[in-house]
Amino acid sequence: MRVSSEIFECIVKHTPLVSIDFIIENDGKILLGKRVNEPAKGYWFTIGGRIYKNETIKNAQKRILKEELNYEDEFNPEFIGIFEHFYDTGFNGIETHYVNIAYKLKNINLIELPKVQHNEYKWFGLDELLNAKDVHEYVKQYFRS
């Protein structure tokens, strides 16, 4: 269930948000998108999104993969772990706290990537990802744990 901007602002001010991040790996490279909005605007980041109220994790995974990657085929994600992300800026400049559930997807067929949350995409080798200044630190944590 999506909520109005006013309600969402109240939620962000008072509670953590629960989200899913996908580590997409094809041929040993990781897909990241350059974010166009807060939090982490301008950084390379994993593909993901919030879980809505009354939405199962599986349905959220399907929705996020469709919205963020235009991907609707079958998938079997590998659970990586649960991570916390704290941002000084987020929706309407409000400090934001996310509880992220991270999953890995390997060797999925991606054809046309939408440019809604990310204005460009890039496949990173692990060393390149870990050493790049414009890859967000929270992304790097997925590979250090």
DRENZA-390825 format. One record per residue (C-alpha): residue in three letters; x, y, z. Coordinates in pm, whole numbers. Example, Ala and Ser with C-alpha at 12.3 -4.5 7.8 and 13.67 -1.06 7.14 Angstrom:
residues 2
+--------+--------+--------+--------+
: residu :     xx :     yy :     zz :
+--------+--------+--------+--------+
:    ALA :   1230 :   -450 :    780 :
:    SER :   1367 :   -106 :    714 :
+--------+--------+--------+--------+
This chain:
residues 145
+--------+--------+--------+--------+
: residu :     xx :     yy :     zz :
+--------+--------+--------+--------+
:    MET :      0 :      0 :      0 :
:    ARG :    142 :    336 :    -99 :
:    VAL :     69 :    629 :    129 :
:    SER :     44 :   1004 :     75 :
:    SER :    354 :   1223 :     98 :
:    GLU :    232 :   1368 :    428 :
:    ILE :    187 :   1027 :    589 :
:    PHE :    518 :    902 :    448 :
:    GLU :    698 :   1204 :    593 :
:    CYS :    554 :   1123 :    937 :
:    ILE :    661 :    760 :    901 :
:    VAL :   1017 :    857 :    802 :
:    LYS :   1041 :   1095 :   1099 :
:    HIS :    933 :    835 :   1355 :
:    THR :   1008 :    482 :   1238 :
:    PRO :   1265 :    281 :   1044 :
:    LEU :   1178 :    174 :    691 :
:    VAL :   1217 :   -188 :    584 :
:    SER :   1362 :   -242 :    240 :
:    ILE :   1509 :   -504 :     10 :
:    ASP :   1841 :   -464 :   -172 :
:    PHE :   1944 :   -695 :   -454 :
:    ILE :   2305 :   -776 :   -529 :
:    ILE :   2279 :   -863 :   -898 :
:    GLU :   2579 :  -1069 :  -1013 :
:    ASN :   2639 :  -1179 :  -1371 :
:    ASP :   2970 :  -1328 :  -1486 :
:    GLY :   3144 :  -1219 :  -1164 :
:    LYS :   3038 :   -854 :  -1197 :
:    ILE :   2794 :   -661 :   -980 :
:    LEU :   2524 :   -434 :  -1125 :
:    LEU :   2491 :    -93 :   -961 :
:    GLY :   2276 :    204 :  -1054 :
:    LYS :   2361 :    571 :  -1006 :
:    ARG :   2086 :    709 :   -780 :
:    VAL :   1884 :   1011 :   -889 :
:    ASN :   1715 :   1081 :   -556 :
:    GLU :   1787 :   1081 :   -183 :
:    PRO :   1909 :    901 :      8 :
:    ALA :   2249 :    840 :   -151 :
:    LYS :   2176 :   1064 :   -451 :
:    GLY :   2463 :   1059 :   -702 :
:    TYR :   2619 :    738 :   -565 :
:    TRP :   2638 :    398 :   -729 :
:    PHE :   2407 :    175 :   -529 :
:    THR :   2244 :   -167 :   -535 :
:    ILE :   1897 :   -209 :   -679 :
:    GLY :   1621 :   -212 :   -419 :
:    GLY :   1321 :    -55 :   -257 :
:    ARG :   1087 :    -39 :     39 :
:    ILE :    845 :   -307 :    146 :
:    TYR :    491 :   -169 :    164 :
:    LYS :    245 :   -240 :    445 :
:    ASN :     63 :   -571 :    391 :
:    GLU :    306 :   -668 :    113 :
:    THR :    483 :  -1000 :    156 :
:    ILE :    859 :  -1010 :    110 :
:    LYS :    815 :  -1227 :   -202 :
:    ASN :    564 :   -984 :   -353 :
:    ALA :    792 :   -692 :   -267 :
:    GLN :   1081 :   -870 :   -439 :
:    LYS :    870 :   -920 :   -753 :
:    ARG :    750 :   -559 :   -755 :
:    ILE :   1098 :   -415 :   -698 :
:    LEU :   1253 :   -631 :   -971 :
:    LYS :    978 :   -523 :  -1213 :
:    GLU :    995 :   -152 :  -1125 :
:    GLU :   1372 :   -121 :  -1092 :
:    LEU :   1498 :   -368 :  -1354 :
:    ASN :   1199 :   -443 :  -1578 :
:    TYR :   1254 :   -808 :  -1476 :
:    GLU :    959 :  -1046 :  -1452 :
:    ASP :   1111 :  -1393 :  -1497 :
:    GLU :   1141 :  -1654 :  -1225 :
:    PHE :   1409 :  -1593 :   -964 :
:    ASN :   1553 :  -1762 :   -658 :
:    PRO :   1732 :  -1506 :   -440 :
:    GLU :   2003 :  -1606 :   -195 :
:    PHE :   1962 :  -1441 :    146 :
:    ILE :   2276 :  -1242 :    234 :
:    GLY :   2179 :  -1075 :    562 :
:    ILE :   2011 :   -786 :    737 :
:    PHE :   2183 :   -448 :    743 :
:    GLU :   2103 :   -105 :    887 :
:    HIS :   2148 :    213 :    687 :
:    PHE :   2133 :    559 :    844 :
:    TYR :   2118 :    867 :    621 :
:    ASP :   2143 :   1234 :    714 :
:    THR :   1916 :   1318 :    423 :
:    GLY :   1626 :   1128 :    278 :
:    PHE :   1267 :   1207 :    192 :
:    ASN :   1216 :   1586 :    220 :
:    GLY :   1561 :   1618 :    381 :
:    ILE :   1464 :   1408 :    685 :
:    GLU :   1716 :   1176 :    852 :
:    THR :   1627 :    824 :    744 :
:    HIS :   1679 :    483 :    903 :
:    TYR :   1647 :    173 :    686 :
:    VAL :   1653 :   -191 :    785 :
:    ASN :   1771 :   -360 :    465 :
:    ILE :   1721 :   -724 :    379 :
:    ALA :   1992 :   -810 :    126 :
:    TYR :   1961 :  -1083 :   -135 :
:    LYS :   2186 :  -1199 :   -418 :
:    LEU :   2059 :  -1287 :   -764 :
:    LYS :   2300 :  -1452 :  -1007 :
:    ASN :   2297 :  -1472 :  -1383 :
:    ILE :   1961 :  -1314 :  -1455 :
:    ASN :   1877 :  -1190 :  -1803 :
:    LEU :   1838 :   -813 :  -1805 :
:    ILE :   1733 :   -648 :  -2129 :
:    GLU :   1608 :   -292 :  -2090 :
:    LEU :   1685 :   -118 :  -1762 :
:    PRO :   1443 :    162 :  -1666 :
:    LYS :   1583 :    500 :  -1566 :
:    VAL :   1349 :    593 :  -1282 :
:    GLN :   1551 :    551 :   -961 :
:    HIS :   1887 :    535 :  -1142 :
:    ASN :   2000 :    742 :  -1441 :
:    GLU :   2271 :    499 :  -1545 :
:    TYR :   2385 :    145 :  -1471 :
:    LYS :   2727 :    -15 :  -1460 :
:    TRP :   2872 :   -361 :  -1402 :
:    PHE :   3153 :   -347 :  -1144 :
:    GLY :   3426 :   -597 :  -1069 :
:    LEU :   3461 :   -653 :   -694 :
:    ASP :   3796 :   -471 :   -659 :
:    GLU :   3668 :   -178 :   -863 :
:    LEU :   3352 :   -162 :   -651 :
:    LEU :   3540 :   -170 :   -321 :
:    ASN :   3786 :    101 :   -432 :
:    ALA :   3552 :    342 :   -610 :
:    LYS :   3485 :    667 :   -423 :
:    ASP :   3141 :    706 :   -580 :
:    VAL :   3016 :    362 :   -473 :
:    HIS :   2831 :    418 :   -147 :
:    GLU :   2989 :    276 :    168 :
:    TYR :   2671 :     82 :    249 :
:    VAL :   2708 :   -109 :    -79 :
:    LYS :   3067 :   -196 :      9 :
:    GLN :   2950 :   -337 :    344 :
:    TYR :   2759 :   -612 :    163 :
:    PHE :   3090 :   -747 :     36 :
:    ARG :   3290 :   -705 :    357 :
:    SER :   3058 :   -904 :    582 :
+--------+--------+--------+--------+
